[in-house]
Amino acid sequence: MPTSRRHAIPNLPTPDFTYDPHAAGACVAGVRPFRNGSYRLDSELASGRFVVHNYGHGGAGITLSWGCAAKVAEIVKKRIAVSHDTQVAVLGAGVMGLTAATLLRDLGLEVTIYADRNPVETTSHKAGGQWAVSVVAFAGKEQELKGIIKTSYTTFKNSIGAGFGVSEVPNYSREVTPGLEVVRRLAPGLMPERESLMRMPFENHTKPGFKYQTLLVEPPIFLLRLENDLSARGVTIEPRQFISKSDVFSSLPQKVIVNCTGMGAKKLWNDQDMEPIKGQLAMLPKQPALKYLYGQDGYMFPRSDAVIIGSTFEVGVDNETIDPAKCKSLVRHIAALFGQAVPVAMPEYHIHHPRNARLFDPTLPTGV
């Protein structure tokens, strides 16, 4: 059961919300590869190829990456025990492709990644980085997701201090955080229990809230480490843009193909369940004194490279055009909660609005 902290709580440092939305790199945009119904993690035989699909994880790609990669490796291992194939093609250089390639290389396979973007150009690189199962559907896959969650969390936690950009940090939230509540429900005891607070420990905060102890994964550090490790082990990333599934089969020599193309699967595999959800982030200068994550109808993640404030939630929008006005509103909203700006109505496109939670986990109670 959650515990209550009724003693006086000193205020934690207040962020500096000075922000120029038009400065270079101050606003970034990416498209989450959301799949209606559930993510896809399965295999099929097509045109003489063994294809493993691993995509549709929405905003939880980094969070679920190691767990999904372990499932991919398990599927491929069973296949090659019979087929004796030694070469594997991985499609996509986002976090799903890089982690899958890592574990496939662990099997002793010759792995080549084919992608139309380098890791630094992918949506994975633009992610905020909190470890939480957010913006992903998983209808009918609760047991599978439970295993994925456990593997991912354990792998990330064991990599703290090893150069993967992972740290354990508190997350303070005005309301329960759906992406972390999924973890509490499916894998109780995996993470430290949340704490109920009489008040949030920040300037201008007087209402109750919650404290979670979770992980922060910094995508720029994590992806670069994966890329460098793969390169050192002989895994290359080949620039390639496929126009269709038949193009994939006709142009690649490998008999085993792992499809980690995210939104690209909508076109390549004609997956009409794929739906883009655009997200924009405001990037404030780094502030080393901030050692916590924060969420209240939006979020703030202090990383070593920047303070990330997000995020927008634009269903059906499939472009990465930045909107400085929206990024400015994200900052202004969080700043107002700390008493550092005039309060404003929360924009309808904020991702953390409670009414969005049940879109991705319909088992959550109404009002969460």
Summary of the structure (lengths in Angstrom):
residues: 368
radius of gyration: 20.5
end to end distance: 17.7
largest distance: 66.7
contacts: 1242
relative contact order: 0.21
helix: 31%
strand: 26%
